[in-house]
């Protein structure tokens, strides 16, 4: 039977993973939009609650704030484990998987009916916390692709593919590599609809505003005194049928009146 001191690191690692997931479940795209009186980002554009879709609303400040908060919720849990985890037996591997848990929370947030975003900003925050140089290299890759092609989705996909190779080729195979590979696979998978749009040439470019929703159909006003079942009475025909006389015949005189007149004569 394991002693409490031996099982403490496992319990702390579990708490770190759960805490990272709960922090990642804060969908700041929805929170910021509600705070600023904007429409829910899940109701327009791509329907993705992320900074790029918030930018399609035309509110740049909301998009920048969403981007910063989404990156922080991936950065802070990893830094917290790196700073205070060693005293509880937690190492860099646990910190990296705590970042992965925050990333998964962004994809399937428990506070928003598991309807989350694609996790690009959150993954960037996790990479920046695991290895600042790796985070900068990934950010530079995203900026270059986005500047040349103007597709945020394409920049995210290329960065997700390159990030594990950066880590493995430059800094070596470390415990954090598995968490990075997991985030990359999730990122590419979540961008499957964007990949289809890119191939079809229908993907919206960076900064392109979402089309306004169609106006609601006007409702026909109903008059309170109108009776829908009543029908107009037909007017009598202007010309009578040809087989009927236009004027009624004079009434016939009674026979007894004619006989009385003859007797008098």
C-alpha positions in Angstrom: 0.0 0.0 0.0 1.4 3.4 -1.0 2.0 6.0 1.7 0.3 9.4 1.5 3.7 11.0 0.7 4.0 8.7 -2.3 0.5 9.3 -3.6 0.6 13.1 -3.1 2.3 13.8 -6.5 -0.3 11.8 -8.3 -3.1 13.7 -6.5 -1.4 17.1 -7.2 -1.0 16.2 -10.9 -4.7 15.3 -11.1 -5.6 18.6 -9.5 -3.3 20.5 -11.9 -4.9 18.8 -14.9 -8.5 19.5 -13.6 -7.6 23.1 -12.8 -6.0 23.6 -16.2 -9.1 22.2 -17.9 -11.5 24.5 -15.9 -9.4 27.5 -16.7 -9.3 26.6 -20.4 -13.1 26.3 -20.3 -13.5 30.0 -19.9 -14.5 31.0 -23.4 -13.3 34.6 -23.5 -14.7 35.2 -27.0 -18.2 34.8 -25.6 -17.4 36.6 -22.3 -15.8 39.6 -23.9 -18.5 39.9 -26.5 -21.2 39.8 -23.9 -19.4 42.4 -21.7 -19.1 44.8 -24.7 -22.6 44.3 -25.9 -21.7 42.5 -29.1 -23.3 39.5 -30.7 -22.4 36.0 -29.7 -19.4 35.0 -31.9 -21.0 31.6 -32.3 -23.9 33.2 -34.2 -22.0 34.7 -37.2 -19.0 34.1 -39.4 -17.5 30.7 -38.9 -19.4 30.2 -35.7 -16.0 29.7 -33.9 -15.7 31.5 -30.5 -12.2 32.8 -31.1 -10.3 36.0 -31.7 -10.4 35.7 -35.5 -14.1 35.4 -35.6 -14.6 38.2 -33.2 -12.5 40.3 -35.5 -15.1 39.7 -38.2 -17.6 41.7 -36.2 -15.5 44.8 -36.9 -14.6 45.4 -33.2 -10.8 45.2 -33.1 -10.5 45.9 -29.4 -12.7 43.0 -28.6 -10.7 40.7 -30.9 -7.4 41.8 -29.3 -8.7 41.4 -25.8 -10.0 37.9 -26.7 -6.7 36.9 -28.2 -4.8 38.1 -25.1 -7.1 36.3 -22.6 -7.2 33.1 -24.6 -3.4 33.0 -24.7 -3.1 33.8 -21.0 -5.4 30.9 -20.0 -2.9 28.6 -21.7 0.1 30.3 -20.3 -0.8 30.8 -16.7 -1.6 27.1 -15.7 1.8 25.9 -17.2 3.7 28.7 -15.4 1.9 27.9 -12.1 3.0 24.3 -12.3 6.5 25.2 -13.2 6.8 27.6 -10.3 5.0 25.7 -7.5 4.9 22.2 -8.8 8.4 21.0 -7.9 7.6 21.2 -4.1 4.8 18.7 -4.8 6.8 16.5 -7.0 5.5 17.9 -10.3 7.9 18.4 -13.2 8.0 19.8 -16.7 6.0 16.9 -18.1 3.1 17.6 -15.8 3.3 21.3 -16.6 3.1 20.5 -20.3 0.1 18.2 -19.9 -1.6 20.8 -17.7 -1.3 23.1 -20.7 -2.8 20.4 -22.9 -5.7 20.2 -20.5 -6.2 23.9 -20.7 -6.2 23.6 -24.5 -8.7 20.8 -24.4 -10.9 22.9 -22.1 -10.9 25.6 -24.8 -12.1 23.1 -27.4 -14.8 21.6 -25.2 -15.6 24.1 -22.4 -17.7 22.7 -19.6 -19.2 26.1 -18.9 -20.4 26.7 -22.4 -22.1 23.4 -23.3 -18.8 22.0 -24.7 -19.1 24.3 -27.7 -15.5 25.8 -27.9 -13.1 27.2 -30.4 -10.1 25.8 -32.2 -7.5 26.7 -29.6 -4.9 28.6 -31.7 -4.3 31.4 -29.1 -4.4 29.0 -26.2 -1.9 26.7 -27.8 0.4 29.7 -28.4 0.2 30.5 -24.8 1.0 26.9 -23.8 4.0 26.8 -26.1 5.3 30.2 -24.8 5.2 28.9 -21.3 6.8 25.5 -22.1 9.6 27.0 -24.1 9.6 30.8 -24.9 11.9 30.3 -27.9 9.6 27.6 -29.3 6.7 29.9 -28.7 8.4 32.7 -30.6 9.4 30.4 -33.5 5.8 29.3 -33.8 4.5 32.8 -33.6 6.9 33.9 -36.4 5.7 31.0 -38.5 2.1 32.1 -38.1 2.8 35.7 -38.8 4.7 34.9 -42.0 2.0 32.6 -43.4 -0.8 35.0 -42.5 1.0 38.0 -44.0 1.6 36.3 -47.3 -1.7 34.4 -47.8 -4.1 36.3 -45.5 -5.6 33.1 -44.2 -5.6 32.7 -40.4 -6.7 29.1 -40.7 -3.8 28.2 -43.1 -1.3 29.9 -40.8 -2.6 28.0 -37.8 -2.4 24.6 -39.7 1.1 25.2 -40.9 2.2 26.3 -37.4 0.6 23.3 -35.8 2.6 21.0 -38.2 5.9 22.8 -37.7 5.8 23.2 -33.9 6.6 19.5 -33.0 9.5 19.5 -35.5 10.9 22.7 -34.0 10.8 21.1 -30.6 12.3 17.7 -31.6 15.0 19.0 -34.0 16.2 22.1 -32.0 15.5 21.2 -28.3 15.4 17.5 -28.5 12.8 14.9 -27.4 11.6 16.0 -24.0 8.5 15.0 -22.0 6.8 18.1 -23.3 7.0 16.8 -26.9 4.0 14.4 -26.4 1.8 17.3 -25.2 2.9 19.4 -28.2 2.1 16.6 -30.6 -1.3 16.2 -29.0 -2.1 19.9 -29.4 -0.9 19.9 -33.0 -3.1 16.9 -33.9 -6.2 18.5 -32.3 -5.5 21.8 -34.1 -5.3 20.2 -37.5 -8.4 18.1 -36.8 -10.4 21.1 -35.6 -9.5 23.0 -38.8 -10.9 20.2 -41.1 -13.8 22.5 -42.3 -11.3 25.2 -43.0 -9.2 22.8 -45.0 -12.2 22.0 -47.2 -13.0 25.7 -47.7 -9.3 26.4 -48.6 -9.4 23.7 -51.2 -12.7 25.0 -52.6 -11.5 28.6 -52.5 -14.3 29.8 -50.2 -12.4 30.4 -47.0 -12.7 34.0 -45.7 -9.5 36.0 -45.4 -8.1 37.5 -42.3 -10.0 40.6 -41.2 -12.9 40.0 -43.6 -16.2 41.0 -42.0 -19.0 38.5 -41.7 -22.0 39.2 -43.9 -24.9 40.7 -42.0 -27.8 38.4 -41.2 -30.8 38.6 -43.5 -33.6 40.9 -42.2 -36.6 39.2 -40.8 -39.7 38.9 -43.1 -42.3 41.6 -42.4 -45.4 40.3 -40.6 -48.8 41.1 -42.2 -50.9 43.2 -39.8 -54.3 41.9 -38.9 -57.2 44.2 -38.5 -59.2 43.4 -35.3 -62.6 44.0 -36.9 -61.9 42.1 -40.1 -63.6 38.7 -40.4 -61.5 36.3 -42.4 -64.5 34.1 -43.2 -66.8 36.8 -44.5 -67.1 37.2 -48.2 -68.3 40.1 -50.3 -71.8 39.8 -51.5 -71.9 39.4 -55.3 -73.5 42.3 -57.2 -76.5 41.6 -59.3 -75.8 41.3 -63.0 -76.0 44.6 -64.9 -77.6 43.0 -68.0 -80.4 40.5 -67.4 -80.5 37.3 -69.4 -81.9 37.6 -72.9 -84.6 35.0 -72.3 -86.2 37.0 -69.6 -88.1 40.3 -70.0 -86.4 43.3 -68.7 -89.7 44.6 -67.1 -92.4 42.5 -65.4 -95.7 42.2 -67.4 -98.7 44.1 -66.2 -101.1 42.2 -63.9 -104.1 40.6 -65.6 -107.5 42.1 -65.0 -110.0 39.9 -63.2 -112.8 38.2 -65.4 -115.7 39.2 -63.2 -114.8 42.9 -63.7 -115.0 42.4 -67.5 -118.4 40.7 -67.2 -119.8 43.4 -65.1 -118.8 46.1 -67.6 -120.5 44.1 -70.4 -123.8 43.8 -68.4 -123.9 47.5 -67.9 -123.7 48.2 -71.5 
